[in-house]
Amino acid sequence: MEGIRQYWKRTDKFYLLLCIFSSTMAVVALASWATKQGNGFAVDELTGAITGIGDYRRAVVQGGAAVLGLCVALLLSCIDYRSLVKVWPVHVAVTWGLVLPTLFIRNVSIGPLTIGYNAGDTDNYSWYKLAGFTFQPTELAKISFILTFAMHLNNVRSRINEPKELAKLLLHLLAPIAIIHVQGDDGTAIIYGIIGCCMMFAAGLSWKYIIGAIAAAGAAVAAAFAFFSDKIGKGYQWYRILAVIDPENTTGWAPNEATWKNIIYQQQRGEIAIGSGGIFGNGLFSGRYYSVPNAHNDFILSWMGNAIGFVGLCIVLGVLLALVIKTFDTGARSEDLLGSYICAGIGGALLAQIAVNVGMNLRVLPVIGVTLPFYSAGGSSVLMLYICVGLVLSVYMHNTKSLFG
């Protein structure tokens, strides 16, 4: 008991409570979805008897993953994060050793294990499936990337703005992005890019490079739209971009009405669902709801908007924003740069996923398959998220100071 009291005294209690609140709300939201939009319990068609937990399985898995993840985070927080960075060859070999086979192997089953599993209706074969459970190794590799990129930045330190060192950093960043793009998971590739940019900004990247990169990116996008629009991404990706710019198809971007309706349907229903919730929502387990495809996953925000309304969403997103701020704050308090860079990467990942997912649900960004942290259904993603929480807590407990001290 004395050890528990000492741990509770040293750890970031507010950060932990924010995580627990988010996971609890996620389980409630997924149970609500299973009750009202999903199929609820599995029922025998003849007798009507309940034969299984049915769609409530998603809420159960989410809760179980959160409990397991919290335990992992607490254990991980007791380990000095610097020792995890030192063993980088181990976690790089393990994580990317899991990612690389999915580049070449697609839907190949070895007993109960499926390598290169396609978890959606796109050409993304970046998953493993084992006995009904799916796992995306790029989520685990994301943690390894944050640790190794933080080490790289820490080694470079004040030389980050030297062209030679900056080129090496960009190569370090672009290599995983290219691998993930080949997999077909461009949403995750974009998140990796944002993580790297946040970490380099925290390391003191010169504004001349930042402004130059923004200008070059803007020019590249303009040129792509003007001259290579028919070659941008895959067909459905291009259509999703155009659906945000011209949702009514007034320019005739969709080749036919069926394609147009198929592309806009999910975001259109999500937007209606959020608006139908009004100020206080229709209730978690009662009321009228609009059906939204994948409302338990990428579009869980639209489900919650329907159920708990504008006020409820403000609370949910406010807590997530507080988590992002606390993550960056822990990095700012770190007495060494390594801890600062790790927190910058994790904070950047959280902020990017929240911003992109909310943008998707509000129809201001195209659908690119980015989940909402804590809330979107998926046990493996929740577990990976809590590993990141453990790293932030490790920085907090092992190397922090008063921000204004």
GIBELCOR-V148328 format. One record per backbone hydrogen bond with DSSP energy under -0.5 kcal/mol. CO is the residue of the C=O (numbers start at 0). NH is the residue of the N-H. E is the energy in kcal/mol with one decimal. If there is no record, write none. Layout:
BEGIN
co={CO	CO}
nh={NH	NH}
e={E	E}
END
This chain:
BEGIN
co={0	1	2	3	4	5	6	10	11	12	13	14	15	16	17	18	19	20	21	22	23	24	25	26	27	28	29	30	31	32	32	33	39	39	41	41	43	48	51	52	53	54	55	56	57	58	59	60	61	62	63	64	65	66	67	68	69	70	71	72	73	74	75	79	79	80	81	82	84	86	86	87	88	89	90	91	92	93	94	94	95	96	98	99	99	100	100	103	106	107	109	111	112	113	114	115	116	116	122	123	125	126	126	127	128	129	132	134	134	135	135	136	137	138	139	140	141	142	143	144	145	146	147	148	149	150	151	152	155	156	158	161	162	163	164	165	166	167	168	169	170	171	172	173	174	175	176	177	178	179	179	180	182	183	184	185	186	187	188	189	190	191	192	193	194	195	196	197	198	199	200	205	205	206	207	208	209	210	211	212	213	214	215	216	217	218	219	220	221	222	222	223	227	228	230	233	234	235	236	237	238	239	240	240	241	245	248	255	256	257	258	259	260	261	263	264	265	266	267	268	269	270	271	272	273	274	276	277	278	291	293	293	295	296	298	299	300	301	302	303	303	304	305	306	307	308	309	310	311	312	313	314	315	316	317	318	319	320	321	322	323	324	325	326	327	328	329	330	332	335	336	337	338	339	340	341	342	343	344	345	346	347	348	349	350	351	352	353	354	355	356	357	358	358	359	365	368	370	371	371	372	377	378	379	380	381	382	383	384	385	386	387	388	389	390	391	392	393	394	398	401}
nh={4	5	6	7	8	9	10	12	15	16	17	18	19	20	21	22	23	24	25	26	27	28	29	30	31	32	33	34	35	36	37	39	54	55	50	51	47	43	41	55	56	57	59	60	61	62	63	64	65	66	67	68	69	70	71	72	73	74	75	76	77	77	78	82	83	84	85	86	87	89	90	91	92	93	94	95	96	97	97	98	99	100	101	102	103	103	104	105	108	114	112	130	109	128	107	106	118	126	124	118	136	115	116	134	113	132	129	127	136	138	139	140	141	142	143	144	145	146	147	148	149	150	151	152	153	154	155	156	158	159	161	165	166	167	168	169	170	171	172	173	174	175	176	177	178	179	180	181	182	183	184	183	124	185	188	189	190	191	192	193	194	195	196	197	198	199	200	201	202	204	203	208	209	210	211	212	213	214	215	216	217	218	219	220	221	222	223	224	225	226	227	227	230	231	232	237	238	239	240	241	242	243	243	244	245	248	251	259	260	261	262	263	264	265	267	268	269	270	271	272	273	274	275	276	276	277	280	309	310	294	296	298	376	299	302	303	304	305	306	307	308	308	281	282	311	312	313	314	315	316	317	318	319	320	321	322	323	324	325	326	327	328	329	330	331	332	333	333	400	339	340	341	342	343	344	345	346	347	348	349	350	351	352	353	354	355	356	357	358	359	360	361	363	364	362	367	370	372	374	375	374	381	382	383	384	385	386	387	388	389	390	391	392	393	394	395	396	397	398	334	404}
e={-2.3	-2.3	-2.3	-2.7	-1.7	-1.6	-2.4	-1.3	-1.9	-2.4	-2.1	-1.8	-2.5	-2.5	-2.1	-2.4	-2.4	-2.5	-2.0	-2.1	-2.1	-2.6	-2.5	-2.2	-2.3	-2.4	-2.4	-1.8	-2.4	-2.6	-3.1	-1.2	-2.3	-0.5	-3.1	-1.2	-2.3	-3.0	-1.3	-2.1	-1.7	-1.2	-2.2	-3.1	-2.2	-2.4	-2.8	-2.8	-1.9	-2.3	-2.5	-3.0	-2.5	-1.9	-2.3	-2.8	-2.3	-2.2	-3.0	-2.2	-0.6	-0.9	-1.5	-1.5	-0.9	-1.6	-1.7	-0.9	-1.4	-1.3	-1.3	-2.4	-1.8	-2.2	-2.4	-2.0	-0.9	-1.0	-0.6	-1.6	-2.5	-0.5	-1.4	-1.9	-0.5	-1.2	-2.6	-0.5	-0.6	-2.9	-1.7	-1.3	-3.6	-2.2	-2.1	-1.5	-0.8	-1.4	-0.8	-0.5	-0.6	-1.0	-2.8	-2.6	-3.0	-2.1	-3.4	-2.7	-0.7	-1.8	-0.6	-2.6	-1.4	-0.9	-1.6	-2.8	-2.2	-2.0	-2.6	-3.0	-2.0	-1.9	-2.4	-2.6	-2.3	-2.1	-2.0	-3.1	-2.0	-1.4	-1.8	-2.8	-2.2	-1.5	-2.1	-2.5	-2.0	-2.3	-1.9	-3.1	-2.0	-0.7	-1.2	-2.6	-2.0	-2.5	-2.2	-2.2	-1.6	-1.0	-1.9	-0.8	-1.2	-0.8	-1.7	-2.2	-1.6	-2.3	-2.0	-2.2	-2.5	-2.5	-2.2	-2.6	-2.3	-2.4	-2.3	-2.2	-1.4	-1.9	-1.4	-0.7	-1.7	-3.2	-1.7	-2.6	-2.3	-2.5	-2.6	-2.6	-2.5	-2.3	-2.4	-2.5	-2.3	-2.5	-2.5	-2.5	-2.1	-2.8	-0.7	-1.6	-2.0	-0.9	-0.5	-2.1	-2.1	-2.0	-1.8	-2.2	-2.2	-1.0	-0.7	-1.6	-3.5	-1.7	-0.9	-1.9	-2.7	-2.2	-2.2	-2.3	-1.4	-0.5	-2.7	-2.7	-2.3	-2.4	-2.0	-2.5	-2.2	-2.1	-2.4	-0.7	-0.9	-1.2	-2.2	-2.3	-2.7	-1.4	-1.4	-2.0	-2.5	-1.5	-1.3	-2.4	-2.5	-1.9	-2.1	-3.8	-0.6	-1.1	-2.0	-2.5	-1.5	-2.4	-2.2	-1.7	-2.5	-3.1	-2.0	-2.3	-1.9	-2.5	-2.2	-1.9	-1.9	-2.6	-2.6	-2.0	-2.4	-2.6	-2.4	-1.7	-2.3	-1.7	-0.8	-0.6	-1.3	-1.4	-2.6	-2.1	-2.1	-2.1	-2.2	-2.3	-3.0	-2.2	-2.1	-2.4	-2.6	-2.5	-2.4	-2.5	-2.6	-2.6	-2.4	-2.6	-2.2	-2.3	-2.2	-2.0	-2.6	-1.5	-1.0	-0.5	-0.5	-0.6	-0.8	-2.3	-0.9	-1.7	-2.2	-2.4	-1.9	-2.1	-1.4	-1.6	-1.9	-2.2	-1.8	-2.2	-2.4	-1.9	-2.1	-2.3	-2.5	-2.1	-1.8	-1.4	-1.3}
END
